[in-house]
């Protein structure tokens, strides 16, 4: 039993042998499927220059999904502040919030969204990585523009993404709800949450600490099928362990024959143990355990599997077995 709302993170994996157009069509079908299953919200990640993940702007995917659905909440998870002018972010999501009242979120993050240095510099017009002070100023400016210059009507709900104690501390300082990237840096989760809750200052955006926990989650009827579904993402992660960012997203059949080293298998197993992969019973148990350990107010599940049907099926199995609250 899971007693918090369930949501989804859409990473828009580009399958081997498919076109970007196919992935974009899948995002609309995915949004409709999540709404039908009663998930609370979908967020869209920002990525650039990757053969495995589509370089689709979250603002475009949010608008596309909003036009394809009627009730589910939508937004970026996140739009990466150093890559964009604050006023542009505020205008884009302020407009979407006016068009789709009480449905638009604004998850904001810091990373470049790419492992390619030239791409990162191009996104920032030649500038290097943002400093802590620059990032804080960007977030403050986005929030200010939302209120002072883009008050078209209902405002988007702002969240700050965090994978470290520094990000959690900034969310606490600004009085924002925090989305913790347990699916990226799980070893930092508990320390980040302790920092966030101990330092939280209420604001117009959030009266009390509010936590969304993002977890990599792959569910199937059997452990063997869950392992098959998670295989393609394991190949991508193994590439990242070697410093290789240009690894395509393979089919499950290709992943099954991939020659993982012993060190890679150990690292992947250690990471998977902190996420939620397996049968409905084991996945729901693990998710409930994470809620208990972290005190999360909401779980966001990211399911990077190859086939759209398998991906939606994973979410369906969890929804059917979790007993989680339905979307408002």
C-alpha positions in Angstrom: 0.0 0.0 0.0 1.3 3.4 -1.0 -0.5 6.4 0.6 1.0 9.2 -1.5 0.1 10.3 -5.0 2.0 8.7 -7.9 3.4 10.7 -10.9 5.6 10.1 -13.9 8.8 11.5 -15.4 9.0 11.3 -19.2 12.6 11.1 -20.5 11.6 10.5 -24.1 14.0 7.7 -24.9 14.7 7.4 -28.7 14.5 3.7 -29.5 17.1 2.1 -31.9 15.6 2.1 -35.4 12.9 4.7 -34.7 12.6 8.3 -35.6 12.3 11.4 -33.4 8.8 11.8 -34.8 7.9 8.3 -33.5 9.1 9.3 -30.0 7.1 12.5 -30.1 4.0 10.6 -31.0 4.6 8.2 -28.1 4.8 11.1 -25.7 1.2 12.0 -26.4 0.0 8.4 -26.1 2.0 8.1 -22.9 0.3 11.3 -21.4 -3.1 10.0 -22.3 -2.3 6.6 -20.8 -1.1 8.2 -17.5 -4.2 10.3 -17.3 -6.4 7.3 -17.8 -4.5 5.4 -15.1 -5.0 8.2 -12.6 -1.4 9.5 -12.2 -1.2 12.9 -10.7 1.4 14.7 -13.0 3.9 14.1 -15.8 7.2 16.1 -16.0 9.4 16.3 -19.0 13.2 16.2 -18.7 15.5 18.5 -20.7 18.3 16.8 -22.6 20.6 17.7 -25.5 22.9 16.0 -27.9 22.2 12.4 -26.9 21.4 9.5 -29.3 19.4 7.8 -26.5 17.2 10.7 -25.3 15.3 13.1 -27.6 16.3 16.8 -27.5 12.7 17.9 -27.2 12.2 21.2 -25.2 10.1 20.5 -22.1 7.9 23.6 -22.9 6.9 22.1 -26.3 6.2 18.6 -24.8 4.2 20.2 -22.0 2.1 22.2 -24.5 1.7 19.1 -26.7 0.6 16.9 -23.8 -1.7 19.6 -22.4 -3.5 19.7 -25.8 -3.8 15.9 -25.8 -5.2 15.5 -22.2 -7.8 17.2 -20.0 -6.9 16.9 -16.3 -3.4 15.6 -15.5 -0.8 18.1 -14.3 2.1 18.8 -16.6 5.4 20.6 -16.7 9.2 20.4 -17.0 11.2 18.2 -14.7 13.0 20.3 -15.2 13.7 23.2 -17.4 17.4 23.9 -16.8 17.8 27.5 -15.7 21.4 28.1 -16.9 20.3 27.3 -20.5 17.5 29.9 -20.6 16.8 33.6 -20.0 14.7 33.8 -16.8 12.1 36.1 -18.4 11.7 33.6 -21.3 11.0 30.7 -18.9 8.5 32.8 -16.9 6.7 33.9 -20.1 6.5 30.4 -21.6 5.1 28.7 -18.5 3.1 31.6 -17.4 1.3 31.5 -20.8 0.8 27.7 -20.5 -0.7 28.2 -17.0 -3.1 30.8 -18.4 -4.1 28.4 -21.2 -4.4 25.3 -19.0 -5.6 26.6 -15.6 -4.4 24.7 -12.5 -2.6 22.1 -14.6 0.9 23.5 -15.2 4.0 23.0 -13.0 7.4 24.6 -13.4 10.2 22.2 -12.2 13.5 24.0 -12.4 17.0 22.4 -12.4 20.6 23.4 -12.8 22.6 20.8 -14.9 23.4 21.5 -18.6 21.3 18.5 -19.8 24.3 17.1 -21.8 27.6 15.5 -21.3 29.0 17.3 -24.4 31.0 20.4 -23.5 30.6 22.0 -26.8 26.8 21.6 -26.6 26.7 22.9 -23.1 28.6 26.0 -24.2 26.4 26.5 -27.2 23.3 26.5 -24.9 24.9 29.2 -22.8 26.3 31.2 -25.8 29.8 30.3 -25.0 29.7 30.8 -21.2 30.9 28.2 -18.8 28.9 26.5 -16.1 26.8 28.7 -13.8 28.1 29.5 -10.4 26.0 29.0 -7.3 25.3 32.7 -7.1 24.3 32.9 -10.8 22.0 29.9 -10.4 20.3 31.4 -7.3 19.9 34.7 -9.2 18.3 32.9 -12.1 15.8 31.1 -9.9 14.9 34.3 -8.1 14.5 36.1 -11.4 12.2 33.5 -12.8 10.0 33.7 -9.7 10.0 37.4 -9.8 9.1 37.6 -13.5 6.3 35.1 -12.9 4.7 37.4 -10.4 5.5 40.8 -11.6 5.6 40.6 -15.4 3.7 37.5 -16.5 0.6 37.6 -14.4 -1.7 36.5 -17.2 -3.9 34.6 -14.7 -3.1 31.4 -12.7 0.6 30.9 -12.1 2.4 27.6 -12.7 3.4 25.7 -9.6 7.2 26.1 -9.1 9.4 23.3 -7.9 13.2 23.2 -7.5 15.0 20.0 -8.5 17.8 18.8 -6.3 20.3 16.0 -6.3 22.5 17.4 -3.5 22.4 19.2 -0.2 23.3 22.4 -2.0 20.2 22.2 -4.2 18.0 21.2 -1.3 19.3 24.2 0.8 18.4 26.6 -2.0 14.9 25.2 -2.2 14.6 25.6 1.5 15.9 29.2 1.4 13.5 30.2 -1.4 10.5 28.4 0.2 9.9 26.1 -2.8 8.8 22.5 -2.9 11.7 20.2 -3.7 11.9 17.3 -6.2 14.8 15.0 -5.1 16.5 13.1 -7.9 16.8 9.8 -6.1 17.0 8.2 -9.6 20.3 10.0 -10.3 22.1 10.3 -7.0 20.4 8.1 -4.4 23.3 8.2 -2.0 22.5 12.0 -1.5 18.8 11.6 -0.8 18.5 11.4 3.0 21.2 14.2 3.6 19.5 16.5 1.1 16.1 16.0 2.7 17.5 16.6 6.2 19.0 19.8 5.0 15.8 20.9 3.2 13.5 20.3 6.2 15.8 21.8 8.8 16.3 25.0 6.8 12.9 25.5 5.2 11.5 29.0 5.2 7.8 29.4 4.3 7.0 31.6 1.2 4.1 32.5 -1.0 4.8 29.4 -3.0 4.9 26.9 -0.2 3.9 27.1 3.5 5.7 23.9 4.7 8.4 21.5 3.4 7.0 19.5 0.5 8.9 16.6 -1.0 8.6 14.8 -4.3 10.9 11.8 -4.7 11.8 10.6 -8.2 12.6 6.9 -8.4 13.7 4.7 -11.4 10.9 2.1 -11.5 10.5 -0.9 -13.8 7.7 -3.4 -13.1 6.6 -6.6 -14.9 4.8 -9.8 -14.0 8.0 -11.7 -13.4 11.5 -10.8 -12.2 12.9 -12.1 -15.5 10.7 -9.8 -17.6 11.5 -6.8 -15.4 15.3 -7.6 -15.9 14.7 -7.8 -19.7 12.9 -4.4 -19.7 15.6 -2.7 -17.7 18.4 -4.1 -19.9 18.6 -1.3 -22.5 19.0 1.4 -19.8 21.7 -0.7 -18.2 23.6 -0.5 -21.5 23.3 3.3 -21.5 24.4 3.5 -17.9 27.4 1.2 -18.5 28.5 3.6 -21.2 28.3 6.5 -18.8 30.4 4.6 -16.3 33.1 4.5 -19.0 32.6 8.2 -19.8 30.8 7.4 -23.0 27.7 9.6 -23.5 27.0 8.8 -27.1 25.4 5.4 -26.4 22.2 4.6 -28.3 19.2 3.1 -26.6 19.3 -0.5 -27.7 16.5 -3.1 -28.0 16.1 -5.6 -25.2 17.5 -8.3 -27.4 20.6 -6.3 -28.1 20.9 -5.5 -24.4 20.7 -9.2 -23.5 23.9 -9.9 -25.4 25.8 -6.8 -24.2 29.2 -7.8 -22.7 29.0 -6.1 -19.3 32.2 -6.3 -17.2 32.1 -7.6 -13.7 32.7 -4.1 -12.3 29.8 -2.7 -14.4 27.4 -5.5 -13.3 28.3 -4.7 -9.6 27.7 -1.0 -10.1 24.4 -1.5 -11.9 23.2 -4.0 -9.2 24.1 -1.5 -6.5 22.2 1.3 -8.2 19.2 -0.9 -8.9 19.0 -2.0 -5.3 18.2 1.6 -4.4 15.5 2.0 -7.0 12.4 -0.2 -7.6 12.7 -3.0 -10.2 10.8 -6.3 -10.2 7.3 -7.7 -9.8 4.3 -5.6 -8.6 4.7 -7.0 -5.1 8.4 -6.2 -4.8 8.1 -2.9 -6.5 5.2 -1.6 -4.4 7.0 -2.8 -1.3 10.2 -0.9 -2.3 8.3 2.2 -3.1 6.4 2.1 0.2 9.7 1.6 1.9 11.1 4.7 0.3 8.1 6.7 1.4 8.7 5.6 4.9 12.4 6.3 4.8 12.1 9.7 3.3 8.7 11.0 4.3 8.0 11.9 0.7 4.7 13.6 -0.1 4.7 12.2 -3.6 6.5 9.7 -5.7 7.5 10.3 -9.3 8.4 7.2 -11.3 10.7 7.2 -14.2 10.6 4.1 -16.4 13.2 4.1 -19.2 12.2 1.0 -21.0 12.3 0.3 -24.8 8.6 -0.2 -25.8 5.8 2.2 -25.2 3.4 -0.7 -24.4 5.9 -2.1 -21.8 6.4 1.3 -20.3 2.7 2.0 -19.8 2.2 -1.6 -18.6 4.7 -1.0 -15.9 2.9 2.0 -14.7 -0.4 0.1 -14.9 0.8 -2.8 -12.8 2.0 -0.4 -10.1 -1.2 1.6 -10.1 -3.3 -1.5 -9.8 -1.3 -2.9 -6.9 -0.3 0.2 -5.0 -3.6 1.5 -3.7 -2.2 5.0 -4.0 -4.6 8.0 -3.9 -6.1 8.9 -7.2 -5.1 12.2 -8.9 -7.2 15.1 -7.6 
